[in-house]
């Protein structure tokens, strides 16, 4: 391998062998470089920045707004549940008995008691009621997968029965639905 012969003790002069095999040395060096590069990348990725970097121009402080109030309408077998929540906090809970609904025509169902209860609850817990406020309150409908479609439509009609004034940019005041209804996802 790599070695140097400095000559014999007997006085005979030999040529100095200065051949060093560089291939094992290069292999060791390449493995060491690869190891150092890989560990350097992992070390920088595992760092957590602990400074207060926030988006936006420096000096501006964001005002934290509380979550909006949301009406959750639950369609049960014997009643309807009206629950007003603000974030994870329950503000009020009302149960409206389900009296089969009023059938106006064949297959058309209405829940007038539910519509009156939603109107009354909205008057107490509403968030967007000013005529210049273009945003509407949220209503989330929770139902079982087996609930017939005509009953879901009747509940949505009861939610949309609550109206409020909305002023258009030209100054005209219209009556619009107070809620933006959505369905809950399981």
Secondary structure, 3 states (H helix, E strand, C coil): CCCCCCCCCCCCCCCCCCCCCCHHHHHHHHHHHHHHHHHHHHHHHCCCCCCCCCCCCCCCCCCCCCCCEEEEEEECCCEEEEEEEECCEEEEEEEEECCCCEEEECCEEECHHHHHHHHHHHHHHCCCCCCCCCCCEEEEEECCCCCCHHHHHHHHHHHHCCEEEEECCCCCEEEEECEEEEECCC
